[in-house]
Amino acid sequence: MPQAHGYTHDKDAYLRRLKLVEGQVRGVHRMVEQDQYCIDILTQISAVQSALQAVALGLLEDHLGHCVAHAIQHGGEEADAKLAEATAAIRRLAR
């Protein structure tokens, strides 16, 4: 049986949001193909980035609340590893 992840309970919502992002990216592609105004394209790219950021932050929150919290309850090397992993993920998102 596969291990449950922190986002499992919200998986359908994440998939819906990602499907919307996918549509937004196709829209940006279409805008470039149709030689739309640069600022309009940049506005849409910003919207895509914001949507992806929202998904990433939700996944991070779920990870902290489930995976990291579980590891901390058990302590030891697993807790240290999960905290380091979460810290690295936060650093990547903050760039």
MOCORWO-V750291 format. One record per run of one state. SS is the DSSP state (helix for helix, strand for strand, loop for the rest). FROM is the first residue (numbers start at 1). LEN is the number of residues. If there is no record, write none. Layout:
# MOCORWO-V750291
ss & from & len
SS & FROM & LEN
SS & FROM & LEN
This chain:
# MOCORWO-V750291
ss & from & len
loop & 1 & 7
helix & 8 & 26
loop & 34 & 4
helix & 38 & 37
loop & 75 & 1
helix & 76 & 19
loop & 95 & 1
